[in-house]
Amino acid sequence: MSATEIRVHLLELAHERIAAERAGLSVNAAYMADLEGEIDTYRRALVAASVTEIAVRRGELFGREVG
């Protein structure tokens, strides 16, 4: 997944969390823990994808670093 796709999914998860809280599901510990775990996983994936995309762009612009 690209960083953009991951970011879109993170926004969807944020909306899901808001909807769950409004629906009173914040008391459902298992559901909220699962949702928070998925958000955490996607946040980490966003960082990794962003760093990778930056490195690729830098390589395209300036070539490989040697040394």
Backbone hydrogen bonds in HBPLUS format (Angstrom, degrees):
<---DONOR---> <-ACCEPTOR-->    atom                        ^
c    i                          cat <-CA-CA->   ^        H-A-AA   ^      H-
h    n   atom  resd res      DA  || num        DHA   H-A  angle D-A-AA Bond
n    s   type  num  typ     dist DA aas  dist angle  dist       angle   num
A0006-ILE N   A0002-SER O   2.99 MM   4  6.28 158.9  2.04 152.9 159.0     1
A0007-ARG N   A0003-ALA O   2.89 MM   4  6.05 158.2  1.94 147.5 153.7     2
A0008-VAL N   A0004-THR O   2.99 MM   4  6.25 156.3  2.05 148.6 154.4     3
A0009-HIS N   A0005-GLU O   3.05 MM   4  6.31 157.0  2.10 144.1 150.2     4
A0010-LEU N   A0006-ILE O   2.86 MM   4  6.16 151.5  1.95 150.0 158.5     5
A0011-LEU N   A0007-ARG O   3.01 MM   4  6.32 151.7  2.09 146.9 153.9     6
A0012-GLU N   A0008-VAL O   3.03 MM   4  6.38 151.8  2.11 145.7 153.6     7
A0013-LEU N   A0009-HIS O   2.89 MM   4  6.21 153.9  1.96 148.7 155.9     8
A0014-ALA N   A0010-LEU O   2.89 MM   4  6.16 149.0  1.99 144.8 153.6     9
A0015-HIS N   A0011-LEU O   2.97 MM   4  6.26 154.7  2.03 146.6 152.9    10
A0016-GLU N   A0012-GLU O   2.89 MM   4  6.17 148.8  1.98 143.2 152.7    11
A0017-ARG N   A0013-LEU O   2.88 MM   4  6.16 153.5  1.95 146.7 153.2    12
A0018-ILE N   A0014-ALA O   3.04 MM   4  6.33 160.2  2.08 148.0 152.7    13
A0019-ALA N   A0015-HIS O   2.91 MM   4  6.12 163.7  1.93 149.7 154.4    14
A0020-ALA N   A0016-GLU O   2.83 MM   4  6.01 154.2  1.89 148.0 155.5    15
A0021-GLU N   A0017-ARG O   2.93 MM   4  6.17 157.8  1.97 149.8 155.4    16
A0022-ARG N   A0018-ILE O   2.96 MM   4  6.20 160.3  2.00 151.0 156.4    17
A0023-ALA N   A0019-ALA O   2.95 MM   4  6.11 139.5  2.12 140.0 151.0    18
A0025-LEU N   A0020-ALA O   2.80 MM   5  5.07 154.8  1.86 162.6 154.7    19
A0024-GLY N   A0021-GLU O   3.11 MM   3  5.14 159.2  2.16 103.2 108.9    20
A0028-ASN N   A0025-LEU O   2.87 MM   3  5.21 156.9  1.92 111.9 119.8    21
A0032-MET N   A0028-ASN O   3.00 MM   4  6.22 173.0  2.01 164.3 166.4    22
A0033-ALA N   A0029-ALA O   2.87 MM   4  5.90 155.8  1.93 145.9 153.0    23
A0034-ASP N   A0030-ALA O   2.99 MM   4  6.13 156.1  2.05 145.2 151.6    24
A0035-LEU N   A0031-TYR O   2.91 MM   4  6.17 159.9  1.95 150.5 156.4    25
A0036-GLU N   A0032-MET O   2.84 MM   4  6.00 165.1  1.86 150.2 154.4    26
A0037-GLY N   A0033-ALA O   2.88 MM   4  5.98 150.2  1.97 141.4 150.0    27
A0038-GLU N   A0034-ASP O   2.96 MM   4  6.24 152.5  2.04 146.3 153.2    28
A0039-ILE N   A0035-LEU O   2.94 MM   4  6.23 157.3  1.99 149.9 156.5    29
A0040-ASP N   A0036-GLU O   2.91 MM   4  6.10 161.1  1.94 147.7 152.6    30
A0041-THR N   A0037-GLY O   2.95 MM   4  6.16 158.2  2.00 145.7 151.6    31
A0042-TYR N   A0038-GLU O   2.99 MM   4  6.20 160.7  2.02 150.2 154.8    32
A0043-ARG N   A0039-ILE O   2.88 MM   4  6.10 147.4  1.98 148.7 158.4    33
A0044-ARG N   A0040-ASP O   3.04 MM   4  6.29 161.4  2.07 150.9 155.0    34
A0045-ALA N   A0041-THR O   2.97 MM   4  6.22 153.0  2.05 142.5 150.7    35
A0046-LEU N   A0042-TYR O   2.84 MM   4  6.00 145.8  1.96 140.6 149.5    36
A0047-VAL N   A0043-ARG O   3.12 MM   4  6.44 157.0  2.17 148.8 153.5    37
A0048-ALA N   A0044-ARG O   3.07 MM   4  6.36 167.9  2.08 151.9 154.9    38
A0049-ALA N   A0045-ALA O   2.85 MM   4  5.98 165.8  1.87 151.1 155.4    39
A0050-SER N   A0046-LEU O   2.88 MM   4  5.92 157.9  1.93 147.2 153.7    40
A0051-VAL N   A0047-VAL O   2.96 MM   4  6.13 167.1  1.97 154.9 157.9    41
A0052-THR N   A0048-ALA O   2.98 MM   4  6.13 160.9  2.02 148.0 153.8    42
A0053-GLU N   A0049-ALA O   2.89 MM   4  6.05 161.1  1.92 148.2 153.4    43
A0054-ILE N   A0050-SER O   2.92 MM   4  6.12 156.7  1.98 150.0 156.4    44
A0055-ALA N   A0051-VAL O   2.94 MM   4  6.16 161.0  1.98 149.0 154.2    45
A0056-VAL N   A0052-THR O   2.92 MM   4  6.16 158.0  1.97 151.8 157.7    46
A0057-ARG N   A0053-GLU O   2.99 MM   4  6.17 165.5  2.01 147.9 151.8    47
A0058-ARG N   A0054-ILE O   2.88 MM   4  6.05 161.4  1.92 151.8 157.4    48
A0059-GLY N   A0055-ALA O   2.91 MM   4  6.07 156.2  1.97 144.7 151.4    49
A0060-GLU N   A0056-VAL O   2.90 MM   4  6.19 149.5  2.00 147.5 156.3    50
A0061-LEU N   A0057-ARG O   2.93 MM   4  6.19 149.9  2.02 148.3 156.3    51
A0062-PHE N   A0058-ARG O   2.81 MM   4  5.87 169.6  1.82 158.9 161.6    52
A0063-GLY N   A0059-GLY O   2.81 MM   4  4.56 137.8  1.99 124.0 129.9    53
